[in-house]
């Protein structure tokens, strides 16, 4: 069962001010979540088609973090 949505993207580092790309696999690693429990949300992805709003709201959405704090929110 999928529990998370990985939202890869660019983030400006708080420590060095540089822009970094954080991909889906790296996000899963940083948040310590298994890839098989994740959807990957990228432009053009179709995984949301047919999903109820209730299901979408129940998922934990994970993004690159400016502060580098990669802890999954309490559910």
FIDOPA-143275 format. One record per atom (N, C-alpha, C): residue number from 1; residue in one letter; atom name; z, x, y. Coordinates in nm, 2 decimals, m for minus. Layout:
N
+-----+--------+-------+--------+--------+--------+
: num : residu : atome :     pz :     px :     py :
+-----+--------+-------+--------+--------+--------+
: NUM :      A :    CA :      Z :      X :      Y :
...
+-----+--------+-------+--------+--------+--------+
This chain:
75
+-----+--------+-------+--------+--------+--------+
: num : residu : atome :     pz :     px :     py :
+-----+--------+-------+--------+--------+--------+
:   1 :      X :     N :   0.00 :   0.08 :  m0.12 :
:   1 :      X :    CA :   0.00 :   0.00 :   0.00 :
:   1 :      X :     C :   0.00 :   0.09 :   0.12 :
:   2 :      X :     N :  m0.08 :   0.06 :   0.22 :
:   2 :      X :    CA :  m0.10 :   0.13 :   0.34 :
:   2 :      X :     C :   0.02 :   0.09 :   0.44 :
:   3 :      X :     N :   0.08 :   0.19 :   0.50 :
:   3 :      X :    CA :   0.19 :   0.17 :   0.59 :
:   3 :      X :     C :   0.16 :   0.23 :   0.73 :
:   4 :      X :     N :   0.07 :   0.32 :   0.74 :
:   4 :      X :    CA :   0.05 :   0.40 :   0.86 :
:   4 :      X :     C :  m0.10 :   0.39 :   0.90 :
:   5 :      X :     N :  m0.11 :   0.41 :   1.03 :
:   5 :      X :    CA :  m0.25 :   0.43 :   1.09 :
:   5 :      X :     C :  m0.25 :   0.56 :   1.16 :
:   6 :      X :     N :  m0.33 :   0.66 :   1.12 :
:   6 :      X :    CA :  m0.35 :   0.79 :   1.18 :
:   6 :      X :     C :  m0.45 :   0.77 :   1.29 :
:   7 :      X :     N :  m0.42 :   0.81 :   1.41 :
:   7 :      X :    CA :  m0.51 :   0.80 :   1.53 :
:   7 :      X :     C :  m0.53 :   0.94 :   1.58 :
:   8 :      X :     N :  m0.63 :   1.02 :   1.52 :
:   8 :      X :    CA :  m0.65 :   1.15 :   1.56 :
:   8 :      X :     C :  m0.70 :   1.16 :   1.70 :
:   9 :      X :     N :  m0.68 :   1.27 :   1.77 :
:   9 :      X :    CA :  m0.73 :   1.28 :   1.91 :
:   9 :      X :     C :  m0.69 :   1.41 :   1.97 :
:  10 :      X :     N :  m0.72 :   1.42 :   2.10 :
:  10 :      X :    CA :  m0.69 :   1.53 :   2.18 :
:  10 :      X :     C :  m0.55 :   1.51 :   2.24 :
:  11 :      X :     N :  m0.48 :   1.62 :   2.25 :
:  11 :      X :    CA :  m0.35 :   1.62 :   2.32 :
:  11 :      X :     C :  m0.33 :   1.75 :   2.40 :
:  12 :      X :     N :  m0.27 :   1.74 :   2.52 :
:  12 :      X :    CA :  m0.24 :   1.86 :   2.60 :
:  12 :      X :     C :  m0.11 :   1.91 :   2.56 :
:  13 :      X :     N :  m0.10 :   2.03 :   2.52 :
:  13 :      X :    CA :   0.03 :   2.09 :   2.47 :
:  13 :      X :     C :   0.13 :   2.10 :   2.59 :
:  14 :      X :     N :   0.25 :   2.06 :   2.57 :
:  14 :      X :    CA :   0.35 :   2.08 :   2.66 :
:  14 :      X :     C :   0.39 :   2.22 :   2.68 :
:  15 :      X :     N :   0.38 :   2.30 :   2.57 :
:  15 :      X :    CA :   0.42 :   2.44 :   2.58 :
:  15 :      X :     C :   0.32 :   2.53 :   2.64 :
:  16 :      X :     N :   0.19 :   2.51 :   2.61 :
:  16 :      X :    CA :   0.09 :   2.61 :   2.67 :
:  16 :      X :     C :  m0.01 :   2.55 :   2.76 :
:  17 :      X :     N :  m0.01 :   2.41 :   2.78 :
:  17 :      X :    CA :  m0.10 :   2.34 :   2.87 :
:  17 :      X :     C :  m0.24 :   2.33 :   2.82 :
:  18 :      X :     N :  m0.27 :   2.38 :   2.70 :
:  18 :      X :    CA :  m0.40 :   2.38 :   2.65 :
:  18 :      X :     C :  m0.43 :   2.24 :   2.58 :
:  19 :      X :     N :  m0.55 :   2.20 :   2.57 :
:  19 :      X :    CA :  m0.59 :   2.08 :   2.50 :
:  19 :      X :     C :  m0.62 :   2.12 :   2.36 :
:  20 :      X :     N :  m0.56 :   2.04 :   2.26 :
:  20 :      X :    CA :  m0.58 :   2.07 :   2.12 :
:  20 :      X :     C :  m0.63 :   1.94 :   2.06 :
:  21 :      X :     N :  m0.72 :   1.95 :   1.95 :
:  21 :      X :    CA :  m0.76 :   1.84 :   1.87 :
:  21 :      X :     C :  m0.66 :   1.83 :   1.75 :
:  22 :      X :     N :  m0.60 :   1.72 :   1.73 :
:  22 :      X :    CA :  m0.52 :   1.69 :   1.61 :
:  22 :      X :     C :  m0.59 :   1.59 :   1.52 :
:  23 :      X :     N :  m0.64 :   1.64 :   1.41 :
:  23 :      X :    CA :  m0.71 :   1.56 :   1.32 :
:  23 :      X :     C :  m0.62 :   1.47 :   1.23 :
:  24 :      X :     N :  m0.68 :   1.39 :   1.15 :
:  24 :      X :    CA :  m0.60 :   1.29 :   1.07 :
:  24 :      X :     C :  m0.51 :   1.37 :   0.96 :
:  25 :      X :     N :  m0.57 :   1.46 :   0.89 :
:  25 :      X :    CA :  m0.49 :   1.54 :   0.79 :
:  25 :      X :     C :  m0.37 :   1.61 :   0.86 :
:  26 :      X :     N :  m0.40 :   1.67 :   0.98 :
:  26 :      X :    CA :  m0.29 :   1.74 :   1.05 :
:  26 :      X :     C :  m0.18 :   1.64 :   1.09 :
:  27 :      X :     N :  m0.22 :   1.52 :   1.14 :
:  27 :      X :    CA :  m0.13 :   1.42 :   1.18 :
:  27 :      X :     C :  m0.04 :   1.38 :   1.06 :
:  28 :      X :     N :  m0.10 :   1.36 :   0.95 :
:  28 :      X :    CA :  m0.03 :   1.32 :   0.83 :
:  28 :      X :     C :   0.07 :   1.43 :   0.79 :
:  29 :      X :     N :   0.03 :   1.55 :   0.80 :
:  29 :      X :    CA :   0.12 :   1.67 :   0.77 :
:  29 :      X :     C :   0.23 :   1.67 :   0.87 :
:  30 :      X :     N :   0.20 :   1.66 :   1.00 :
:  30 :      X :    CA :   0.31 :   1.67 :   1.10 :
:  30 :      X :     C :   0.41 :   1.56 :   1.09 :
:  31 :      X :     N :   0.36 :   1.44 :   1.06 :
:  31 :      X :    CA :   0.45 :   1.33 :   1.05 :
:  31 :      X :     C :   0.51 :   1.31 :   0.91 :
:  32 :      X :     N :   0.47 :   1.40 :   0.82 :
:  32 :      X :    CA :   0.52 :   1.40 :   0.68 :
:  32 :      X :     C :   0.50 :   1.27 :   0.61 :
:  33 :      X :     N :   0.38 :   1.22 :   0.62 :
:  33 :      X :    CA :   0.34 :   1.09 :   0.55 :
:  33 :      X :     C :   0.23 :   1.12 :   0.46 :
:  34 :      X :     N :   0.22 :   1.06 :   0.34 :
:  34 :      X :    CA :   0.12 :   1.08 :   0.24 :
:  34 :      X :     C :  m0.01 :   1.01 :   0.29 :
:  35 :      X :     N :  m0.12 :   1.09 :   0.27 :
:  35 :      X :    CA :  m0.25 :   1.04 :   0.31 :
:  35 :      X :     C :  m0.29 :   0.90 :   0.25 :
:  36 :      X :     N :  m0.25 :   0.89 :   0.12 :
:  36 :      X :    CA :  m0.29 :   0.76 :   0.05 :
:  36 :      X :     C :  m0.21 :   0.64 :   0.10 :
:  37 :      X :     N :  m0.12 :   0.66 :   0.20 :
:  37 :      X :    CA :  m0.05 :   0.54 :   0.26 :
:  37 :      X :     C :  m0.10 :   0.52 :   0.40 :
:  38 :      X :     N :  m0.22 :   0.59 :   0.43 :
:  38 :      X :    CA :  m0.27 :   0.58 :   0.57 :
:  38 :      X :     C :  m0.41 :   0.53 :   0.58 :
:  39 :      X :     N :  m0.43 :   0.45 :   0.69 :
:  39 :      X :    CA :  m0.56 :   0.42 :   0.74 :
:  39 :      X :     C :  m0.59 :   0.53 :   0.84 :
:  40 :      X :     N :  m0.72 :   0.56 :   0.87 :
:  40 :      X :    CA :  m0.76 :   0.65 :   0.97 :
:  40 :      X :     C :  m0.84 :   0.57 :   1.07 :
:  41 :      X :     N :  m0.79 :   0.57 :   1.20 :
:  41 :      X :    CA :  m0.85 :   0.49 :   1.30 :
:  41 :      X :     C :  m0.94 :   0.58 :   1.39 :
:  42 :      X :     N :  m1.06 :   0.57 :   1.38 :
:  42 :      X :    CA :  m1.16 :   0.65 :   1.46 :
:  42 :      X :     C :  m1.26 :   0.56 :   1.52 :
:  43 :      X :     N :  m1.33 :   0.60 :   1.63 :
:  43 :      X :    CA :  m1.43 :   0.51 :   1.68 :
:  43 :      X :     C :  m1.53 :   0.48 :   1.58 :
:  44 :      X :     N :  m1.56 :   0.35 :   1.56 :
:  44 :      X :    CA :  m1.66 :   0.30 :   1.46 :
:  44 :      X :     C :  m1.60 :   0.27 :   1.33 :
:  45 :      X :     N :  m1.47 :   0.30 :   1.31 :
:  45 :      X :    CA :  m1.41 :   0.27 :   1.17 :
:  45 :      X :     C :  m1.40 :   0.12 :   1.15 :
:  46 :      X :     N :  m1.42 :   0.08 :   1.03 :
:  46 :      X :    CA :  m1.42 :  m0.06 :   1.00 :
:  46 :      X :     C :  m1.31 :  m0.11 :   0.92 :
:  47 :      X :     N :  m1.21 :  m0.03 :   0.90 :
:  47 :      X :    CA :  m1.09 :  m0.07 :   0.81 :
:  47 :      X :     C :  m1.02 :  m0.19 :   0.86 :
:  48 :      X :     N :  m1.03 :  m0.22 :   1.00 :
:  48 :      X :    CA :  m0.95 :  m0.34 :   1.05 :
:  48 :      X :     C :  m1.02 :  m0.47 :   1.03 :
:  49 :      X :     N :  m1.15 :  m0.47 :   0.99 :
:  49 :      X :    CA :  m1.22 :  m0.59 :   0.97 :
:  49 :      X :     C :  m1.16 :  m0.67 :   0.85 :
:  50 :      X :     N :  m1.12 :  m0.79 :   0.88 :
:  50 :      X :    CA :  m1.06 :  m0.88 :   0.78 :
:  50 :      X :     C :  m0.91 :  m0.86 :   0.77 :
:  51 :      X :     N :  m0.85 :  m0.78 :   0.84 :
:  51 :      X :    CA :  m0.71 :  m0.76 :   0.84 :
:  51 :      X :     C :  m0.64 :  m0.86 :   0.93 :
:  52 :      X :     N :  m0.54 :  m0.92 :   0.89 :
:  52 :      X :    CA :  m0.47 :  m1.02 :   0.98 :
:  52 :      X :     C :  m0.39 :  m0.94 :   1.09 :
:  53 :      X :     N :  m0.37 :  m1.01 :   1.20 :
:  53 :      X :    CA :  m0.29 :  m0.95 :   1.31 :
:  53 :      X :     C :  m0.15 :  m0.92 :   1.26 :
:  54 :      X :     N :  m0.10 :  m1.00 :   1.17 :
:  54 :      X :    CA :   0.04 :  m0.98 :   1.12 :
:  54 :      X :     C :   0.04 :  m0.85 :   1.04 :
:  55 :      X :     N :  m0.06 :  m0.82 :   0.96 :
:  55 :      X :    CA :  m0.07 :  m0.70 :   0.89 :
:  55 :      X :     C :  m0.08 :  m0.58 :   0.98 :
:  56 :      X :     N :  m0.17 :  m0.59 :   1.08 :
:  56 :      X :    CA :  m0.19 :  m0.48 :   1.18 :
:  56 :      X :     C :  m0.06 :  m0.45 :   1.25 :
:  57 :      X :     N :   0.01 :  m0.55 :   1.29 :
:  57 :      X :    CA :   0.14 :  m0.54 :   1.36 :
:  57 :      X :     C :   0.25 :  m0.47 :   1.27 :
:  58 :      X :     N :   0.24 :  m0.49 :   1.14 :
:  58 :      X :    CA :   0.34 :  m0.43 :   1.05 :
:  58 :      X :     C :   0.32 :  m0.28 :   1.03 :
:  59 :      X :     N :   0.20 :  m0.23 :   1.06 :
:  59 :      X :    CA :   0.17 :  m0.09 :   1.04 :
:  59 :      X :     C :   0.24 :   0.00 :   1.15 :
:  60 :      X :     N :   0.27 :   0.12 :   1.11 :
:  60 :      X :    CA :   0.32 :   0.22 :   1.21 :
:  60 :      X :     C :   0.20 :   0.31 :   1.25 :
:  61 :      X :     N :   0.17 :   0.31 :   1.38 :
:  61 :      X :    CA :   0.06 :   0.38 :   1.44 :
:  61 :      X :     C :   0.10 :   0.52 :   1.48 :
:  62 :      X :     N :   0.04 :   0.62 :   1.44 :
:  62 :      X :    CA :   0.08 :   0.76 :   1.46 :
:  62 :      X :     C :  m0.03 :   0.83 :   1.55 :
:  63 :      X :     N :   0.01 :   0.89 :   1.66 :
:  63 :      X :    CA :  m0.07 :   0.96 :   1.75 :
:  63 :      X :     C :  m0.03 :   1.10 :   1.77 :
:  64 :      X :     N :  m0.12 :   1.19 :   1.82 :
:  64 :      X :    CA :  m0.07 :   1.32 :   1.86 :
:  64 :      X :     C :   0.03 :   1.31 :   1.97 :
:  65 :      X :     N :   0.13 :   1.40 :   1.97 :
:  65 :      X :    CA :   0.24 :   1.38 :   2.06 :
:  65 :      X :     C :   0.25 :   1.50 :   2.15 :
:  66 :      X :     N :   0.25 :   1.47 :   2.28 :
:  66 :      X :    CA :   0.26 :   1.57 :   2.39 :
:  66 :      X :     C :   0.38 :   1.66 :   2.37 :
:  67 :      X :     N :   0.49 :   1.61 :   2.34 :
:  67 :      X :    CA :   0.62 :   1.69 :   2.32 :
:  67 :      X :     C :   0.62 :   1.76 :   2.19 :
:  68 :      X :     N :   0.54 :   1.73 :   2.10 :
:  68 :      X :    CA :   0.54 :   1.79 :   1.96 :
:  68 :      X :     C :   0.65 :   1.74 :   1.88 :
:  69 :      X :     N :   0.70 :   1.62 :   1.91 :
:  69 :      X :    CA :   0.80 :   1.56 :   1.82 :
:  69 :      X :     C :   0.73 :   1.46 :   1.73 :
:  70 :      X :     N :   0.72 :   1.50 :   1.60 :
:  70 :      X :    CA :   0.65 :   1.42 :   1.50 :
:  70 :      X :     C :   0.75 :   1.36 :   1.41 :
:  71 :      X :     N :   0.82 :   1.25 :   1.45 :
:  71 :      X :    CA :   0.91 :   1.18 :   1.36 :
:  71 :      X :     C :   0.85 :   1.04 :   1.36 :
:  72 :      X :     N :   0.85 :   0.98 :   1.24 :
:  72 :      X :    CA :   0.80 :   0.84 :   1.23 :
:  72 :      X :     C :   0.91 :   0.75 :   1.28 :
:  73 :      X :     N :   0.87 :   0.65 :   1.36 :
:  73 :      X :    CA :   0.97 :   0.56 :   1.41 :
:  73 :      X :     C :   1.04 :   0.48 :   1.30 :
:  74 :      X :     N :   1.16 :   0.45 :   1.33 :
:  74 :      X :    CA :   1.24 :   0.36 :   1.23 :
:  74 :      X :     C :   1.17 :   0.23 :   1.22 :
:  75 :      X :     N :   1.16 :   0.18 :   1.10 :
:  75 :      X :    CA :   1.09 :   0.05 :   1.08 :
:  75 :      X :     C :   1.20 :  m0.06 :   1.06 :
+-----+--------+-------+--------+--------+--------+
